Amino acid sequence: MKAQLLTTLGNAKDYTLNVAAAMPAENFDFKPTAAVWTFGELLHHIGYGIGWWEENFIRQQPADWDPPAATTGKDATIAYLNHAFSALKKSMEHIQLSDQAVAGFYATIDHVTHHRGQATVYLRMNGVVPPEYIY
């Protein structure tokens, strides 16, 4: 079971980073409408969400929703995502799997998927073909 979860996590990480890498650096401030995040803010939200969901729903340690200011620029945002995925992997490698931890893991991945799907629309709106999906 743990190997399957780690494979799922690795695929989610790789695809998310591919989506992030596909957007030209100058378009990280793009937002399709004033009411939504920029591409970079959206990816930062994914990274912050990974840690928050992990803390609350995998490790069962309540934490307030208190995101820091979004990273700026492509390199910093990709580094932030890498760190978030790496921390989640480390937790998953060492955690005692319970029904709650597994449900929390899938909730975390679902949150990533939800917002990564939005990010692919941002790519298309900028004339960028999203990278091929990894599963």
Helices and strands as residue ranges (DSSP letters): H 2-22, G 25-27, H 39-53, I 54-58, H 74-94, H 99-125
